[in-house]
Amino acid sequence: MNRYLSIFLLVFLVAGLVYSTYSFSRGRFMEGMVIFPLLAGLYIFIMAWQKKQNSEDKD
């Protein structure tokens, strides 16, 4: 994964967690839970990227 994509993902995660924490503190449970499906999708994206990179390194 290149450096710029890593920085973008890190900023996205921090912003999402801050928003989620703010929503939970205001009592908006459903808005706070929005980040979790996004985190799951991000996890799948990163795992697929790493698997692709590992298969390219073996060649």
C-alpha positions in Angstrom: 0.0 0.0 0.0 1.5 3.3 -0.9 2.0 6.1 1.6 -0.7 8.5 0.4 -3.4 5.8 0.6 -2.3 4.8 4.1 -2.5 8.4 5.2 -5.9 8.8 3.7 -7.2 5.6 5.4 -5.8 6.7 8.7 -7.4 10.2 8.5 -10.7 8.5 7.4 -10.6 6.2 10.4 -9.8 8.9 12.9 -12.5 11.2 11.6 -15.1 8.3 11.6 -14.2 7.4 15.2 -14.4 11.0 16.3 -17.8 11.4 14.7 -19.0 8.1 16.2 -17.8 9.1 19.7 -19.5 12.5 19.3 -22.8 10.8 18.2 -22.7 8.4 21.1 -22.1 11.2 23.6 -25.2 13.0 22.2 -27.4 9.9 22.5 -27.7 9.2 18.8 -27.0 5.5 18.8 -27.8 4.8 15.2 -25.6 7.6 13.9 -22.8 6.4 16.1 -23.1 2.9 14.6 -22.7 4.1 11.0 -18.9 3.8 11.3 -18.9 0.0 11.9 -20.0 -1.2 8.5 -17.5 1.3 7.0 -14.8 -0.2 9.1 -15.8 -3.7 8.1 -15.6 -2.7 4.4 -12.3 -1.0 5.0 -10.9 -4.2 6.7 -11.9 -6.3 3.7 -10.3 -3.8 1.3 -7.0 -3.9 3.2 -7.0 -7.7 3.5 -7.6 -8.0 -0.3 -4.8 -5.4 -1.0 -2.3 -7.3 1.2 -3.2 -10.6 -0.3 -2.6 -9.2 -3.8 0.7 -7.7 -2.7 1.9 -11.0 -1.1 1.0 -12.9 -4.3 2.9 -10.4 -6.4 6.0 -10.7 -4.1 6.0 -14.5 -4.5 6.2 -14.3 -8.3 
